[in-house]
């Protein structure tokens, strides 16, 4: 597939998104549509569209790529099972709370329960975490587009990033969530279709039927799911499942991005149906992603294809195996399918994040839900905030590229995930310690100290705990430290909280 044909396909793809944006925002582009989608989203559209938001471009290329590592194989599915349990807890515990309080920003709960400083702290944690996380996800996929498309035209990396973010801004700034509910549905359709079609095309190239491919994957050296052998390792199943549960609660249930879509449903019943349906689809689609990875490595072995290397360091890049095979070793149609899936996964995540960041800042720091949302001045202000976060994400991505060190970038992303631990502690304290509140002004200090301690524990785990290696379960420690810190600065509440 040539760079010109890839670029043409991308232009056509964004043409569809612009048409949807125009159609959904032509009659209503006010703040109520942007923040809440007028509170009338269909639960089945939200459920399907959330798949595209939850599965980023990193998942699309990195999860299949990691299957080839003998220490990983299908290990990720343990984490996915933990995710599923976490989604069910969110549906039964957090969604009823958010609907009962009629929240636009979910951090409004912290304001009512713990105070204004705690509220601003929680919202800032989200803004920081989501900006870094979303920028990192977009960065990894822009690298793929840069390598296989834009280098051919001599377009610099910074311009590629600017073009990508400019296109996202252009189709989200008017309709916001109302537009994204529809565009994410379309993008998820492309994403899911690309997974199944990729399996079909790779199986066809290997001369295998679906059932033969299933047997080949099952009997290969790539398909081990549960790792019981050594509880000290990060792959140990209990660590992965517990980590999956608490990472999901923190990074989905306490994240404005994912929850904003749920809160756009008319009733709590519809929001819960959305979450239950989404959970089932999420588990199944991840299993197919892992299967794609096994098939890609089988295809690479049969055709003597080497894992691509980083152009700067020369180290193997497993996350480039999928695009390498799709663009250079399969026919045109599979290449198109891959590109549509990758583009859909990337932009469904980034457009949603950009909208959620704008919503959180406008509501949590500018108080737009406390004023007349339809006021012309507030809409203009929202546009400026939207532009501001687009520019901020651009700067973060350029910094990632300037660092140009995979280990440093990975650590930045890991640190971003650490910041959700304080959110876990804040909500746990609010929900389960009904007779106490906190000295509000000290909360930011606790929320800085807890992840810092977790970082030190992780870096020195060999010294502190022998051969024990922390993985996703570190967020539990992070949340627990925050909870203990909040309890230490607590005081009796004037009355027992009812929410």
Secondary structure, DSSP 8 states (H G I E B T S, - for coil): --HHHHHHHHHHHHHHHHHHHHHHHSS--SHHHHHHGGG-B-HHHHHHHHHHHHS-HHIIIIIHHHTTSTTTTTTHHHHHHHHHHHHHHIIIIIHHHHHHTT-SSTTHHHHHHT-HHHHHHHHHHHHHHHHHHHHHHHHHHHHHHIIIIITTTT--HHHHHHHHHHHHHHHHTTTTHHHHHHHHHHHHHHHHHHHHHHHHHHHHHTT--HHHHHHHHHHSTT------S-TTSTT-HHHHHHHHHHHHIIIIIT-HHHHHHHTTBSSHHHHHHHHHHHHHHHHHHHHHHHHHHHHHHHHHHHTT----B-TTT--B-GGGHHHHHHHHTS-HHHHHHHHHHHHHHHHHHHHHHHHHHHHHIIIIIT-GGGS-TT-HHHHHHHHHHHHHHHHHHHHHHHHHHHH--HHHHHHHHHHHHHTHHHHHHHHHHHHH-TTEEE-GGGHHHHHHHHHHHHHHHHHTHHHHHTT----TTHHHHHHHHHHHHHHHTEEE-SS----
